[in-house]
Each structure stands twice: as C-alpha cells, then as structure tokens.
Amino acid sequence: MPISLSAKKSLRKSLKNSRDNVLFKTKLKLTVKKFLVKPTSDSLKEVYSILDKAVKKGIFHKNKTSRLKANYAKKVKNGTTATKAVVKKAVKKTKAAKSKSAKKM
C-alpha cells in the first residue's frame, strides 16, 4: 500500500483511469461489433468517431487507428458491391423465370 499522500493520490488516479479505459474499450468493441454485423456508412461514421476519441485519450496509437479505419472502410466498400451483385443476379433470375413462364403459355 502507498504511504505518502502523493502515492495514494497516484493510486486513486490510476485506478480511475484504468476503469475509464476499460469502459471506453468495451464501448468501442460493441460499436465495432454492431458495425461488422451490418457495415453501413452511418455505422462507419460512428466507428470513426469512437476511434478518433481513443487516439485523443491516448488509448490507441494514431497509426493503429488509421489501419483500423482503412480496414473498416474496405468492409463497407466490399459490402455495397456485394449487395449490388446479388441484386443484379436476383433480377436476372426473376426476368428469366418470367420469360420461361410466358413462353409456356
């Protein structure tokens, strides 16, 4: 246990900071998980915001945050192109099914 007043205060401060950091990291993880379930540009903005706050608080290094942002942006880009491709295939299949049913009649 700390003996001097400054050591006691330092202990109190470090405990408070570590508790705050843990709470912030859990909030960050939840936000990222929500984003990864359904990557949209709105949820990407939330992830960017919380990552910038992590850098400001000194929890993450700015290069790590830049790397994470780039990876998450790729997920949004790939997610939108994949959905467009799926939609195009579905439209082609429905058109083909309609044309086959029209030929039968």
C-alpha positions, -999 to 999 in steps of 0.1 A, spaced: 0 0 0 12 35 -7 24 55 23 28 91 11 0 114 1 12 117 -35 15 79 -39 -21 75 -25 -34 100 -50 -15 84 -78 -30 50 -69 -65 65 -69 -59 82 -102 -45 51 -119 -74 30 -107 -99 56 -120 -81 59 -153 -79 21 -158 -116 18 -150 -125 46 -175 -103 30 -202 -119 -4 -197 -154 11 -200 -143 30 -231 -128 -1 -247 -160 -21 -241 -180 7 -257 -156 7 -287 -158 -31 -291 -196 -30 -290 -197 -3 -316 -173 -22 -339 -193 -54 -335 -225 -36 -345 -207 -23 -375 -193 -57 -385 -228 -72 -383 -242 -47 -408 -215 -24 -423 -231 8 -435 -217 43 -440 -236 56 -409 -222 30 -386 -188 36 -402 -190 72 -391 -197 61 -355 -167 38 -356 -145 66 -369 -157 89 -342 -150 65 -314 -116 56 -328 -107 92 -330 -117 96 -294 -95 67 -285 -65 84 -301 -73 116 -283 -75 98 -249 -42 80 -256 -57 45 -256 -47 37 -292 -18 50 -313 -28 71 -343 -12 46 -368 -33 17 -353 -64 38 -357 -55 47 -393 -51 10 -401 -84 0 -385 -102 28 -403 -88 16 -436 -99 -20 -430 -134 -10 -419 -137 13 -450 -129 -17 -472 -156 -37 -455 -182 -10 -463 -169 -9 -499 -170 -46 -503 -204 -49 -487 -220 -24 -510 -206 -40 -541 -216 -75 -530 -251 -65 -524 -253 -48 -558 -241 -81 -574 -266 -101 -555 -294 -78 -565 -284 -80 -602 -284 -118 -601 -318 -119 -584 -332 -95 -611 -318 -117 -639 -333 -148 -623 -367 -133 -620 -366 -120 -655 -356 -154 -668 -384 -171 -648 -410 -147 -661 -398 -152 -697 -400 -190 -693 -435 -189 -678 -446 -165 -706 -433 -190 -733 -452 -219 -717 -485 -201 -720 
